[in-house]
């Protein structure tokens, strides 16, 4: 009896000890924060931009969506695939082998389509299917589906609708005989998500009860887009640190290198390049014109109690110092000579320890990403890509002595033969504007360039109609930066990616002796 009690006591003690250890481990464990880590990665990527001198970057243009880890709402198809094949039947309820009529509403039709997609698109994660409907013939069904490439880090989802030709085999199973091309399932077409980046109309009560951080225009205006993003994210980071709403000026100036006449282009809308809908949902921001109008109206109606504000004219006044101020508006002015009038100077030095640039807030415009989706879809999301940098760098023989020679079509072909299988679809992302420059590569590859898809921004395109709506019927040019954004995003979605520097040429990316 005593032995039983002792044994029971020892067992209980072991259980309690184990439970205590597990509790301590659970308390001490901190899972990795993908957003925070993503910010660190992006800070490293653009750490070279912290100096006061900026150069236009000709390589892949990166925003926050390109480095975020995906957070799927449900298990992707590649995870469900084995279970799908094992547990789901594709048998026909009433067997009629060889029939030319397919009942698209039969649940087994959807299963057959799912299995066909899994085989046709092994690198895709399909997250949601629509209801199959009759296609152009009795033997065809159209269906819409949402998907995401498995290797893509962006949180975005893409959509397609295709026609599937089916038959019933002798085993009474549905079999997909043929899968139509990109957007071939016209009967399953659905209206794309409306790009809702209209400016939120903040109520008067909400306006006066909030606190604001207002950056006036500084030396970053008309500088490179890389510098603009680096500075803008500094302002967003400070606003988040101070727990204030950031006043956002939607009027941008595009650096001259992105325009044909090499002159800066003022009056560009922020929403043409970035996803303002996403920004408004995820961050405390207010549009500048609305903010200034509300501020003026408040002071007119309440002359005895105007909104309090504090002007900060020196970027050396740190965010840590401003945290103690209770004024409704903190107004940073940038009127000193360059480079002391750059926004990003606010985040240099000590503030770097507390201000984290929120890269997860800055996504590319949905309008441009719709183009990326269409281009990749036309290539069946099964392509390789090469990024060819030429332009001014190829002309500057002092800093890039080999670049021009190494990016000639013959030299590119020689390198590609070792990297890309003959007959593959090859997308060329490039700043080379000479038409037909890469024609020699067509002898071995199915070559595509951005110019092959110019109908996507033509006068009858979705992008054209959406931008006309945004600008109130003022025509928008598909400019150099938009081209670079779309080119970059398509390049990032290739199965095999070959860069200029490090692959095609031995020259250093930033010139001689900078490797």
C-alpha positions as CSV (number, residue, x, y, z in Angstrom):
1,X,0.0,0.0,0.0
2,X,2.8,2.4,1.0
3,X,4.6,1.5,-2.3
4,X,1.5,2.3,-4.3
5,X,1.1,5.7,-2.6
6,X,4.7,6.5,-3.1
7,X,4.5,5.5,-6.8
8,X,1.4,7.6,-7.2
9,X,3.0,10.6,-5.5
10,X,6.1,10.3,-7.8
11,X,3.9,10.1,-10.9
12,X,1.9,13.1,-9.8
13,X,5.0,15.1,-9.1
14,X,6.3,14.2,-12.6
15,X,3.1,15.3,-14.2
16,X,3.1,18.6,-12.3
17,X,6.8,19.3,-13.1
18,X,6.1,18.6,-16.8
19,X,3.1,20.9,-16.8
20,X,5.1,23.6,-15.1
21,X,7.9,23.3,-17.7
22,X,5.5,23.5,-20.6
23,X,3.8,26.6,-19.0
24,X,7.2,28.3,-18.7
25,X,8.1,27.5,-22.3
26,X,4.7,28.8,-23.5
27,X,5.2,32.0,-21.6
28,X,8.8,32.5,-22.8
29,X,8.1,31.6,-26.4
30,X,7.7,34.6,-28.8
31,X,6.7,33.6,-32.3
32,X,8.5,35.5,-35.1
33,X,6.7,38.6,-36.3
34,X,6.7,38.5,-40.1
35,X,5.7,42.2,-40.5
36,X,8.4,43.3,-38.1
37,X,11.0,41.1,-39.7
38,X,9.9,42.2,-43.1
39,X,10.6,45.8,-42.0
40,X,14.1,44.8,-41.0
41,X,14.6,43.1,-44.4
42,X,13.4,46.2,-46.3
43,X,15.6,48.5,-44.2
44,X,18.6,46.4,-45.2
45,X,17.5,46.4,-48.8
46,X,17.5,50.1,-49.0
47,X,20.1,50.9,-46.4
48,X,22.3,52.4,-49.1
49,X,19.7,55.1,-49.6
50,X,20.3,56.7,-46.2
51,X,22.9,59.0,-47.5
52,X,22.0,62.5,-48.7
53,X,22.8,61.7,-52.3
54,X,20.3,59.4,-54.2
55,X,20.5,57.8,-57.6
56,X,17.7,56.5,-59.7
57,X,17.5,52.8,-59.2
58,X,17.2,50.8,-62.5
59,X,16.8,47.4,-60.8
60,X,13.6,45.7,-59.5
61,X,11.4,48.1,-57.7
62,X,10.3,46.7,-54.4
63,X,7.5,47.7,-52.1
64,X,6.2,46.1,-48.9
65,X,4.0,43.5,-50.5
66,X,7.0,41.9,-52.2
67,X,8.6,40.8,-48.9
68,X,5.6,40.0,-46.7
69,X,5.0,36.3,-45.8
70,X,1.6,35.2,-47.0
71,X,-1.1,34.6,-44.5
72,X,-3.7,32.3,-46.2
73,X,-7.3,32.3,-45.1
74,X,-7.5,28.6,-45.8
75,X,-5.3,25.7,-46.9
76,X,-4.1,26.1,-50.5
77,X,-4.7,23.5,-53.2
78,X,-1.2,22.1,-53.0
79,X,-1.8,21.2,-49.4
80,X,-5.3,19.8,-50.0
81,X,-4.2,18.0,-53.2
82,X,-3.4,14.5,-51.8
83,X,-6.6,14.5,-49.8
84,X,-8.6,15.7,-52.8
85,X,-7.2,12.8,-54.9
86,X,-7.8,10.2,-52.2
87,X,-11.2,11.2,-50.8
88,X,-13.2,12.8,-53.6
89,X,-14.8,10.9,-56.4
90,X,-15.3,12.2,-59.9
91,X,-17.8,9.5,-60.9
92,X,-20.9,10.5,-62.9
93,X,-24.3,9.9,-61.2
94,X,-26.0,8.6,-64.3
95,X,-23.4,7.0,-66.6
96,X,-23.5,7.8,-70.3
97,X,-20.0,7.3,-71.7
98,X,-19.3,9.5,-74.7
99,X,-22.1,11.9,-74.1
100,X,-21.6,15.4,-75.5
101,X,-23.7,17.0,-72.7
102,X,-22.1,17.8,-69.4
103,X,-24.2,18.9,-66.4
104,X,-22.0,21.6,-65.1
105,X,-24.0,21.8,-61.8
106,X,-22.9,18.3,-60.9
107,X,-20.5,18.6,-57.9
108,X,-18.2,16.0,-59.5
109,X,-17.6,18.4,-62.4
110,X,-16.0,20.8,-60.0
111,X,-13.8,18.0,-58.5
112,X,-12.6,17.0,-62.0
113,X,-11.7,20.7,-62.7
114,X,-9.9,20.9,-59.4
115,X,-7.8,17.9,-60.2
116,X,-7.1,19.2,-63.7
117,X,-5.9,22.5,-62.4
118,X,-3.7,20.8,-59.9
119,X,-2.0,18.9,-62.7
120,X,-1.9,21.9,-65.1
121,X,-0.7,24.5,-62.5
122,X,1.4,22.7,-59.9
123,X,2.9,26.0,-58.7
124,X,-0.5,27.6,-58.0
125,X,-2.4,27.6,-54.7
126,X,-6.1,27.9,-55.6
127,X,-8.0,29.2,-52.6
128,X,-11.6,29.5,-53.9
129,X,-13.7,28.2,-56.8
130,X,-16.9,29.7,-58.1
131,X,-19.8,27.6,-59.4
132,X,-19.3,25.9,-62.8
133,X,-21.7,27.2,-65.4
134,X,-22.3,26.1,-69.0
135,X,-19.6,27.1,-71.5
136,X,-19.7,27.9,-75.2
137,X,-20.8,24.3,-75.9
138,X,-22.7,21.5,-74.2
139,X,-19.5,19.7,-73.5
140,X,-17.8,22.7,-71.8
141,X,-18.1,24.4,-68.4
142,X,-16.8,27.8,-67.4
143,X,-15.6,28.5,-63.9
144,X,-13.9,31.4,-62.0
145,X,-11.3,30.9,-59.3
146,X,-9.0,32.8,-57.0
147,X,-5.4,31.8,-56.7
148,X,-1.9,32.8,-55.7
149,X,1.5,31.5,-57.0
150,X,3.0,29.3,-54.3
151,X,6.4,31.1,-54.2
152,X,4.9,34.6,-54.2
153,X,5.3,36.5,-50.9
154,X,2.6,39.2,-51.5
155,X,-0.7,38.9,-49.7
156,X,-2.6,39.7,-52.9
157,X,-4.9,37.2,-54.5
158,X,-5.5,36.9,-58.3
159,X,-8.5,35.8,-60.3
160,X,-9.1,33.9,-63.5
161,X,-12.1,32.4,-65.4
162,X,-11.6,29.6,-67.9
163,X,-13.5,27.2,-70.1
164,X,-13.0,23.5,-69.5
165,X,-14.0,20.9,-72.1
166,X,-15.1,17.6,-70.4
167,X,-16.1,14.1,-71.4
168,X,-17.3,11.0,-69.6
169,X,-15.0,8.1,-70.0
170,X,-15.9,4.4,-70.0
171,X,-15.4,4.2,-66.3
172,X,-18.1,6.8,-65.9
173,X,-15.7,9.5,-64.6
174,X,-15.6,13.1,-65.6
175,X,-12.3,13.9,-67.4
176,X,-11.1,17.4,-68.4
177,X,-10.1,17.0,-72.0
178,X,-8.9,20.6,-72.6
179,X,-8.3,23.7,-70.5
180,X,-9.0,27.0,-72.2
181,X,-6.6,30.0,-72.1
182,X,-6.5,32.9,-69.8
183,X,-10.0,34.5,-69.3
184,X,-11.5,32.1,-71.8
185,X,-14.5,31.2,-69.5
186,X,-16.6,34.2,-70.5
187,X,-19.8,32.9,-69.0
188,X,-18.1,32.8,-65.5
189,X,-16.9,36.4,-65.9
190,X,-17.4,38.5,-62.9
191,X,-16.9,42.2,-62.4
192,X,-13.4,42.8,-61.0
193,X,-13.1,44.4,-57.6
194,X,-13.7,48.1,-57.8
195,X,-10.6,50.0,-56.9
196,X,-12.0,52.0,-54.0
197,X,-9.2,54.4,-53.3
198,X,-11.5,57.4,-52.9
199,X,-10.6,59.7,-50.1
200,X,-12.4,58.9,-46.8
201,X,-14.7,61.7,-45.7
202,X,-13.8,62.3,-42.1
203,X,-16.6,63.7,-40.0
204,X,-16.1,67.0,-38.3
205,X,-16.3,65.4,-34.8
206,X,-13.6,62.9,-35.8
207,X,-11.5,65.6,-37.2
208,X,-11.1,67.8,-34.1
209,X,-10.8,64.9,-31.7
210,X,-7.7,63.5,-33.5
211,X,-4.1,64.6,-33.4
212,X,-2.0,65.1,-36.5
213,X,1.5,65.0,-37.9
214,X,1.8,67.3,-40.9
215,X,4.9,67.4,-43.1
216,X,5.2,70.3,-45.5
217,X,6.7,69.8,-48.9
218,X,10.5,69.5,-48.8
219,X,13.5,68.8,-50.9
220,X,12.3,65.3,-51.7
221,X,9.8,66.7,-54.2
222,X,10.8,65.7,-57.8
223,X,13.5,63.4,-56.6
224,X,13.7,59.7,-57.4
225,X,10.9,57.4,-56.4
226,X,13.2,55.5,-54.2
227,X,14.0,58.6,-52.2
228,X,10.3,59.5,-52.1
229,X,9.4,56.1,-50.6
230,X,12.3,56.2,-48.1
231,X,11.1,59.6,-46.9
232,X,7.4,58.9,-47.0
233,X,7.9,55.8,-44.9
234,X,9.9,57.8,-42.4
235,X,7.0,60.1,-42.0
236,X,4.6,57.2,-41.6
237,X,6.9,55.6,-39.0
238,X,7.1,58.8,-37.0
239,X,3.3,59.2,-37.1
240,X,2.8,55.7,-35.8
241,X,5.4,56.2,-33.1
242,X,3.7,59.5,-32.0
243,X,0.2,57.8,-32.3
244,X,-0.9,60.6,-34.7
245,X,-2.7,60.7,-38.0
246,X,-0.3,61.5,-40.9
247,X,-1.4,64.2,-43.3
248,X,-0.8,62.8,-46.8
249,X,-0.2,65.0,-49.9
250,X,-1.6,62.9,-52.8
251,X,0.0,65.3,-55.4
252,X,3.4,63.9,-56.4
253,X,6.2,65.0,-58.7
254,X,7.8,62.3,-60.9
255,X,11.5,62.6,-61.5
256,X,12.5,63.6,-65.0
257,X,14.3,60.3,-65.8
258,X,10.9,58.6,-66.1
259,X,9.6,60.9,-68.8
260,X,10.6,61.1,-72.5
261,X,11.7,64.8,-72.3
262,X,13.6,64.1,-69.1
263,X,11.7,66.9,-67.3
264,X,10.0,66.5,-63.9
265,X,6.3,65.9,-64.1
266,X,4.3,67.6,-61.4
267,X,0.7,67.0,-60.5
268,X,0.9,63.2,-60.5
269,X,-1.6,61.4,-58.3
270,X,-0.2,59.1,-55.5
271,X,-3.0,56.6,-56.3
272,X,-1.6,56.0,-59.8
273,X,1.4,54.3,-58.3
274,X,0.4,53.1,-54.8
275,X,-2.5,51.4,-53.2
276,X,-4.2,54.2,-51.2
277,X,-7.2,52.0,-50.3
278,X,-4.8,49.6,-48.5
279,X,-3.0,52.6,-46.8
280,X,-6.3,54.1,-45.5
281,X,-7.4,50.7,-44.1
282,X,-4.1,49.9,-42.3
283,X,-2.9,53.3,-41.2
284,X,-4.1,56.5,-39.6
285,X,-3.9,59.0,-42.6
286,X,-5.9,62.0,-43.9
287,X,-5.7,63.6,-47.3
288,X,-3.9,67.0,-47.2
289,X,-6.5,69.1,-49.0
290,X,-9.3,67.8,-46.8
291,X,-7.2,68.4,-43.7
292,X,-6.3,72.0,-44.6
293,X,-10.0,72.7,-45.4
294,X,-11.2,71.3,-42.1
295,X,-8.5,73.1,-40.2
296,X,-9.5,76.4,-41.8
297,X,-13.2,75.9,-41.2
298,X,-12.7,74.9,-37.6
299,X,-10.7,78.1,-36.8
300,X,-13.4,80.2,-38.6
301,X,-16.2,78.7,-36.6
302,X,-14.2,78.7,-33.3
303,X,-12.1,81.9,-33.3
304,X,-11.8,81.8,-29.6
305,X,-10.6,78.1,-29.6
306,X,-8.5,77.5,-32.7
307,X,-6.7,74.2,-33.1
308,X,-3.4,74.3,-31.3
309,X,-0.3,73.6,-33.4
310,X,3.5,73.6,-33.0
311,X,5.9,74.3,-35.9
312,X,9.1,72.2,-36.0
313,X,11.6,73.7,-38.4
314,X,14.7,71.6,-37.6
315,X,14.9,67.9,-38.5
316,X,17.2,67.4,-35.5
317,X,14.2,67.8,-33.2
318,X,13.7,64.1,-32.6
319,X,10.4,62.1,-32.5
320,X,11.2,61.2,-28.9
321,X,11.2,64.9,-28.0
322,X,7.9,65.5,-29.8
323,X,6.2,62.7,-28.0
324,X,5.6,65.0,-25.0
325,X,3.7,67.7,-26.9
326,X,-0.1,67.7,-26.7
327,X,-0.8,70.1,-29.6
328,X,-3.5,69.0,-32.0
329,X,-1.1,69.5,-34.9
330,X,2.7,69.0,-35.1
331,X,3.8,70.7,-38.2
332,X,7.2,69.8,-39.6
333,X,8.6,72.4,-42.0
334,X,11.5,71.6,-44.4
335,X,12.8,75.0,-45.5
336,X,16.6,74.5,-45.0
337,X,19.0,74.0,-47.9
338,X,19.5,70.5,-49.3
339,X,20.1,67.9,-48.0
340,X,18.7,69.2,-44.7
341,X,15.3,69.6,-46.1
342,X,14.8,65.9,-46.9
343,X,12.1,64.1,-44.9
344,X,14.1,61.0,-44.3
345,X,16.6,63.1,-42.2
346,X,14.1,63.0,-39.4
347,X,14.7,59.2,-39.0
348,X,18.5,59.3,-39.0
349,X,20.7,58.9,-35.9
350,X,19.0,58.2,-32.6
351,X,15.5,58.0,-34.1
352,X,16.5,54.9,-36.1
353,X,16.3,52.9,-32.8
354,X,12.6,53.7,-32.3
355,X,11.2,54.5,-35.8
356,X,10.5,51.5,-37.9
357,X,9.5,52.1,-41.5
358,X,6.2,50.3,-42.0
359,X,6.8,48.7,-45.4
360,X,3.7,46.6,-45.0
361,X,1.6,49.8,-45.5
362,X,3.0,50.6,-49.0
363,X,1.7,48.5,-51.8
364,X,1.7,49.1,-55.5
365,X,-1.5,50.4,-57.2
366,X,-4.2,47.8,-57.8
367,X,-4.6,49.2,-61.3
368,X,-1.0,48.3,-62.1
369,X,-1.2,44.9,-60.4
370,X,-4.2,44.0,-62.5
371,X,-1.9,44.4,-65.5
372,X,0.7,42.2,-63.9
373,X,-2.0,39.6,-63.3
374,X,-3.1,39.7,-67.0
375,X,0.4,39.5,-68.4
376,X,1.3,36.5,-66.2
377,X,-2.0,34.9,-67.1
378,X,-1.4,35.3,-70.8
379,X,1.9,33.4,-70.2
380,X,0.0,30.8,-68.2
381,X,2.1,31.7,-65.1
382,X,4.8,29.4,-66.5
383,X,7.7,31.5,-67.7
384,X,11.3,32.4,-67.0
385,X,12.5,36.0,-67.1
386,X,15.7,38.0,-67.6
387,X,16.2,41.5,-66.4
388,X,18.4,43.5,-68.9
389,X,19.7,46.9,-67.7
390,X,20.9,49.1,-70.5
391,X,20.1,52.8,-71.1
392,X,22.5,55.3,-69.6
393,X,24.5,52.7,-67.7
394,X,25.4,50.9,-71.0
395,X,26.5,54.2,-72.5
396,X,28.8,55.0,-69.5
397,X,31.9,53.0,-70.4
398,X,33.9,54.5,-67.5
399,X,31.7,53.1,-64.7
400,X,30.3,50.1,-66.6
401,X,33.0,49.1,-69.1
402,X,31.5,45.7,-70.1
403,X,27.7,46.3,-69.7
404,X,27.0,47.3,-73.3
405,X,28.8,44.3,-74.7
406,X,27.4,41.8,-72.2
407,X,23.8,42.9,-72.9
408,X,24.0,42.5,-76.6
409,X,21.5,39.9,-77.9
410,X,24.3,37.5,-78.9
411,X,25.9,37.7,-75.4
412,X,22.5,37.3,-73.7
413,X,21.8,34.2,-75.8
414,X,25.1,32.6,-74.9
415,X,24.3,33.1,-71.2
416,X,20.7,32.0,-71.5
417,X,21.6,28.7,-73.2
418,X,23.2,27.6,-70.0
419,X,20.3,28.7,-67.8
420,X,17.0,28.5,-69.7
421,X,15.7,25.5,-71.5
422,X,15.1,26.0,-75.3
423,X,11.5,26.6,-76.2
424,X,10.6,28.1,-72.8
425,X,8.5,31.3,-72.6
426,X,10.9,34.1,-71.8
427,X,9.9,37.5,-70.4
428,X,12.4,40.3,-70.8
429,X,12.2,43.1,-68.3
430,X,14.3,46.0,-69.7
431,X,14.8,49.7,-70.1
432,X,16.0,49.1,-73.7
433,X,13.5,51.0,-75.9
434,X,14.9,50.0,-79.4
435,X,12.2,48.0,-81.1
436,X,13.3,44.6,-82.2
437,X,16.5,44.7,-80.2
438,X,15.9,41.2,-78.7
439,X,14.5,39.6,-81.8
440,X,17.5,37.2,-82.2
441,X,16.4,35.5,-78.9
442,X,13.1,34.5,-80.6
443,X,15.0,31.8,-82.5
444,X,15.2,29.7,-79.3
445,X,12.6,31.2,-76.9
446,X,9.0,32.4,-76.9
447,X,10.0,36.0,-76.1
448,X,7.6,38.5,-74.5
449,X,8.3,42.2,-73.6
450,X,6.1,44.7,-71.9
451,X,5.4,46.3,-75.2
452,X,3.6,43.1,-76.4
453,X,0.8,43.9,-73.9
454,X,0.3,47.6,-74.7
455,X,-3.4,47.0,-75.1
456,X,-3.6,46.8,-71.3
457,X,-3.0,50.5,-71.1
458,X,-4.6,51.5,-74.4
459,X,-7.7,53.7,-74.8
460,X,-10.1,50.7,-74.5
461,X,-8.4,49.1,-71.5
462,X,-9.6,48.7,-67.9
463,X,-6.6,50.7,-66.7
464,X,-7.5,53.6,-69.0
465,X,-11.1,53.7,-67.9
466,X,-10.2,53.5,-64.2
467,X,-7.6,56.3,-64.5
468,X,-10.0,58.5,-66.4
469,X,-12.5,58.0,-63.6
470,X,-9.8,58.8,-61.0
471,X,-8.7,62.0,-62.8
472,X,-12.1,63.1,-63.9
473,X,-11.6,62.5,-67.6
474,X,-8.0,63.8,-67.7
475,X,-5.9,61.4,-69.8
476,X,-3.1,59.7,-67.9
477,X,0.2,58.8,-69.5
478,X,1.5,55.3,-68.9
479,X,4.9,56.7,-67.8
480,X,8.3,55.3,-67.3
481,X,7.9,54.5,-63.6
482,X,4.6,52.6,-64.2
483,X,6.5,50.6,-66.9
484,X,9.2,49.8,-64.4
485,X,6.7,48.8,-61.7
486,X,4.9,46.4,-64.0
487,X,8.1,45.0,-65.5
488,X,9.5,44.4,-62.0
489,X,6.4,42.6,-60.7
490,X,6.2,40.3,-63.8
491,X,9.9,39.6,-63.4
492,X,9.4,38.6,-59.7
493,X,6.8,36.1,-60.7
494,X,9.0,34.1,-63.1
495,X,10.0,30.6,-62.2
496,X,13.6,31.3,-63.1
497,X,15.0,34.9,-62.8
498,X,18.2,36.0,-64.3
499,X,19.6,39.4,-63.4
500,X,22.0,41.7,-65.3
501,X,24.5,42.2,-62.5
502,X,25.8,39.0,-61.2
503,X,24.6,36.9,-64.1
504,X,24.9,38.6,-67.5
505,X,27.9,40.9,-66.7
506,X,30.8,41.0,-64.3
507,X,30.4,44.8,-63.9
508,X,29.4,46.1,-60.5
509,X,25.8,47.3,-60.1
510,X,26.9,50.7,-58.9
511,X,29.9,51.1,-61.1
512,X,33.6,50.3,-61.1
513,X,35.1,49.0,-57.7
514,X,31.7,49.0,-55.9
515,X,31.1,45.2,-55.8
